[in-house]
Amino acid sequence: MNIKIITAPTSEPITLAEAKAQIRVTHDNEDTYISRLITVARQSAETITGRALAYRTMELTLDVFPEVIVLPYPPVEEVVSIKYTDSDDIEHTLDIDDYIVHTDMPTKIVPAYNTDFPSVELKPIGAVKVRYKAGYKADGDDPEFILPEEIKQGILLLISNYYEYREDILSRGHIPKAVPFGVNALLTPYQVYMEDY
């Protein structure tokens, strides 16, 4: 299984103003640095939760069609396409009527009723590509895709931690914890475990 980002997030779930309020910064001198911390903190929270916390387009690559395709990094809003390349190196697109998307978490794709995924001989590596849109949005009508407040607070705590501890080893000689306890307490309930895949 290989997963890559096709279209990167265009916005972060935490605004610069929210981050500066969290770390009590009122000047603009470090705006670029703080903006970078927002992205890094969001990415760290994604690693902890196994979720896409900012909206993006992703592509899952598989060598074969499994019985059930499970999409990593929920929540999944839409499956854009399922493509496969045969042994003659010809790419085909699976018709949308040939599969069903179960949007529960984790999101699963199965063949439509009375059908199977293609059984043709596929190219040896990376034959199946599933492109989909996933992640939370800053706003919208569907509450399923609005970032939960606990995750948002967890990201804010990570930003505070990264801002305060800019070096791996402090002058006092101790190494700060990579993930503060409060962050784990906030994010752990939202973890999507790999065994779910």
C-alpha positions as CSV (number, residue, x, y, z in Angstrom):
1,M,0.0,0.0,0.0
2,N,1.3,3.4,-1.0
3,I,-0.5,6.7,-0.2
4,K,0.4,10.1,-1.6
5,I,-1.1,13.6,-1.6
6,I,-2.3,14.7,-5.0
7,T,-3.6,18.2,-4.0
8,A,-2.1,19.5,-0.8
9,P,-4.3,21.3,1.8
10,T,-4.9,24.9,0.8
11,S,-5.7,26.0,4.4
12,E,-4.9,24.9,7.9
13,P,-7.5,24.0,10.6
14,I,-5.8,26.6,12.9
15,T,-5.6,30.2,11.9
16,L,-2.5,32.3,12.5
17,A,-4.6,34.5,14.9
18,E,-5.7,31.4,16.9
19,A,-2.1,30.2,17.2
20,K,-0.8,33.6,18.3
21,A,-3.5,33.9,20.9
22,Q,-2.6,30.4,22.2
23,I,1.1,31.3,22.6
24,R,0.4,34.9,23.7
25,V,2.3,36.6,20.8
26,T,1.0,40.1,19.9
27,H,3.8,41.1,17.4
28,D,4.1,40.1,13.7
29,N,7.9,39.4,13.7
30,E,7.4,35.6,13.9
31,D,4.4,35.2,11.7
32,T,6.2,33.1,9.1
33,Y,7.7,30.8,11.8
34,I,4.4,30.4,13.6
35,S,2.6,29.6,10.4
36,R,5.2,26.8,9.8
37,L,4.5,25.6,13.4
38,I,0.8,25.4,12.6
39,T,1.5,23.0,9.6
40,V,4.0,20.9,11.6
41,A,1.6,20.6,14.6
42,R,-1.2,19.6,12.3
43,Q,1.0,17.0,10.6
44,S,2.0,15.6,14.0
45,A,-1.6,15.4,15.0
46,E,-2.3,13.5,11.8
47,T,0.4,11.0,12.6
48,I,-1.1,10.5,16.1
49,T,-4.7,10.2,15.0
50,G,-4.3,8.5,11.6
51,R,-6.7,11.1,10.2
52,A,-6.5,13.7,7.5
53,L,-7.0,16.9,9.6
54,A,-6.8,19.3,6.6
55,Y,-8.8,18.8,3.4
56,R,-6.8,17.4,0.5
57,T,-6.9,15.0,-2.5
58,M,-5.1,11.7,-1.9
59,E,-4.3,8.6,-4.0
60,L,-4.0,5.1,-2.7
61,T,-1.9,2.7,-4.8
62,L,-2.3,-1.1,-4.6
63,D,-0.6,-3.9,-6.5
64,V,-3.9,-5.9,-6.8
65,F,-7.6,-5.6,-6.1
66,P,-8.3,-6.8,-2.6
67,E,-11.7,-8.1,-1.6
68,V,-12.3,-4.8,0.2
69,I,-10.4,-1.5,-0.4
70,V,-9.9,0.4,2.8
71,L,-9.0,4.1,2.5
72,P,-6.5,5.4,5.0
73,Y,-6.7,8.9,6.5
74,P,-10.4,9.5,7.0
75,P,-12.8,11.2,6.9
76,V,-13.4,10.5,3.2
77,E,-15.8,12.9,1.5
78,E,-15.6,11.5,-2.1
79,V,-14.0,8.8,-4.2
80,V,-12.9,10.6,-7.3
81,S,-11.9,7.6,-9.4
82,I,-10.6,4.0,-9.3
83,K,-8.2,3.2,-12.1
84,Y,-6.2,0.0,-12.9
85,T,-3.5,-0.8,-15.4
86,D,-3.5,-4.2,-17.1
87,S,-0.5,-6.3,-18.1
88,D,-0.4,-4.5,-21.5
89,D,0.1,-1.2,-19.7
90,I,-3.3,0.1,-20.6
91,E,-5.1,2.1,-18.0
92,H,-8.8,1.6,-17.3
93,T,-11.3,3.5,-15.1
94,L,-13.7,1.5,-13.1
95,D,-17.3,2.6,-13.7
96,I,-18.9,4.2,-10.7
97,D,-21.8,1.7,-10.9
98,D,-19.3,-1.1,-10.4
99,Y,-18.4,-0.3,-6.8
100,I,-20.0,0.8,-3.5
101,V,-18.4,3.2,-1.1
102,H,-19.2,2.7,2.6
103,T,-18.4,6.1,4.2
104,D,-18.3,4.8,7.7
105,M,-14.9,5.1,9.4
106,P,-12.7,3.5,8.1
107,T,-14.1,4.1,4.6
108,K,-14.4,0.9,2.6
109,I,-15.0,0.2,-1.1
110,V,-16.5,-3.1,-2.2
111,P,-17.8,-4.3,-5.6
112,A,-21.3,-3.5,-6.5
113,Y,-23.9,-6.2,-5.9
114,N,-23.5,-9.3,-8.2
115,T,-20.2,-8.0,-9.5
116,D,-16.5,-8.4,-8.7
117,F,-13.5,-6.2,-9.1
118,P,-11.8,-6.8,-12.4
119,S,-10.0,-10.1,-12.6
120,V,-7.8,-9.3,-15.6
121,E,-4.0,-9.7,-15.3
122,L,-2.6,-6.5,-13.9
123,K,0.8,-5.0,-14.3
124,P,3.1,-6.3,-11.5
125,I,3.4,-3.2,-9.3
126,G,1.1,-0.3,-8.5
127,A,-1.7,-1.4,-10.8
128,V,-4.6,-0.1,-8.9
129,K,-5.0,3.6,-8.0
130,V,-7.9,5.0,-5.9
131,R,-8.1,8.8,-5.9
132,Y,-10.2,10.4,-3.2
133,K,-10.9,13.6,-1.2
134,A,-10.4,13.5,2.5
135,G,-10.0,15.6,5.6
136,Y,-11.8,18.2,7.7
137,K,-12.8,21.7,6.5
138,A,-12.7,25.0,8.2
139,D,-16.4,25.4,7.7
140,G,-19.3,23.8,5.9
141,D,-22.8,22.3,6.2
142,D,-21.8,18.7,7.1
143,P,-20.7,18.4,10.7
144,E,-18.9,15.2,9.9
145,F,-16.3,17.2,8.1
146,I,-15.8,20.0,10.7
147,L,-12.7,19.5,12.8
148,P,-13.7,18.4,16.4
149,E,-12.8,20.9,19.1
150,E,-10.7,18.3,21.0
151,I,-8.4,17.8,17.9
152,K,-8.2,21.6,17.4
153,Q,-7.1,22.1,21.0
154,G,-4.6,19.3,20.7
155,I,-3.0,21.0,17.7
156,L,-2.9,24.3,19.7
157,L,-1.1,22.6,22.5
158,L,1.4,21.1,20.1
159,I,2.0,24.6,18.7
160,S,2.6,25.9,22.2
161,N,5.0,23.1,22.9
162,Y,6.9,23.6,19.6
163,Y,7.1,27.4,20.1
164,E,8.4,27.1,23.7
165,Y,10.9,24.3,23.0
166,R,12.7,25.3,19.9
167,E,15.7,23.1,20.6
168,D,15.9,19.3,21.3
169,I,17.9,19.9,24.4
170,L,17.2,22.8,26.6
171,S,19.9,24.9,28.4
172,R,18.7,23.3,31.7
173,G,19.9,20.0,30.3
174,H,16.7,18.0,30.0
175,I,14.9,16.9,26.9
176,P,11.2,18.0,26.7
177,K,8.6,15.4,25.9
178,A,7.8,15.2,22.2
179,V,4.1,15.0,22.9
180,P,2.7,16.6,26.0
181,F,0.3,14.5,28.1
182,G,-2.6,16.9,27.3
183,V,-2.1,16.4,23.6
184,N,-2.4,12.6,24.0
185,A,-5.5,12.9,26.2
186,L,-7.2,15.1,23.5
187,L,-6.1,13.1,20.4
188,T,-6.1,9.5,21.5
189,P,-9.9,9.1,21.4
190,Y,-9.8,10.1,17.7
191,Q,-7.1,7.5,16.7
192,V,-7.9,5.3,13.8
193,Y,-5.9,2.1,14.4
194,M,-4.0,0.4,11.6
195,E,-5.7,-2.9,12.4
196,D,-8.9,-1.2,11.1
197,Y,-7.3,-1.4,7.7
